[in-house]
Amino acid sequence: MPKNVQIRDLDDETYAVLRRRAADEDLSLTQYLRRELSKWASQPTMEELLAESDRWRDRGGGVSREALDAAIDEMRATRP
């Protein structure tokens, strides 16, 4: 079942930027925020990436430093 989120005390400037970005994409603010929050939630945090790396290492697979750096760079590139 869908859940609702309410954000209190959002400053006027932040609200205006979000409204403008939504309008620029012909979306309602709700549609825009739903999409952006879904994208944000689908991206692993740094802690989650490091924990996954530890699990791989513990199983004997491991992740090379280069692969981990590339994953971190990719994650950073997709975040606002």
Summary of the structure (lengths in Angstrom):
residues: 80
radius of gyration: 17.5
end to end distance: 28.3
largest distance: 51.1
contacts: 144
relative contact order: 0.08
helix: 68%
strand: 0%
